């Protein structure tokens, strides 16, 4: 199948009828991340200086 045809497959999804899942989608963004705050200078510095090779 050609890639452009595969890319169009994103339009054939359906949202579930589950009210709990729909409510979680509709929940407003709280403006904070659950992982880490990339606006916090201490976190940015820690991530920017972390070595991945050991």
N, C-alpha and C positions, 0 to 999 in steps of 0.2 A: 504494500500500500504506500502511496506517495505521502511524504511528510505533510504537505499542505492539507491533504485529506484527513490525516491523523490530527492535525491541529484543530480542525473544525469539530472534532468529536467532543470538545469541551462544552458545546452548546446543548448536549442531549442529557444533561443531568436533571434531577428533580430534587427539590427540598423535601425532607421527610414531613409526615403529618404529626410526628411526635411533638406535643406541646412543650415539653421540657427542653427539647433541643431547639425549638424555634424561639423560646424565651431566652436561652443562652445566647443565641445569635443577636437578638434584639437588645441585649443588655448593653448599656452605654459603656464606652471605654473609660476606665478610671484614671487614665493618664499616667499609669505606672506599669513597669514591667514586672513579671513574676520571676525573671531570672536575675537580672542585675540592671542597675540604672546607668546607662551609657552616657548620661549627662553629669554623673558624679566624677569630679576630677581625680579622686583617689582610685576609683575603679578604672578609669581610662588610663591612668598612669600604670596601674598594676597590669592591665591587659597589654599595654604598649611595651612594657619591659619584660614580659614573661618570655622565657626561652622554652621552645618546644622540643629541643633536642636533649633534654636531660635535666 
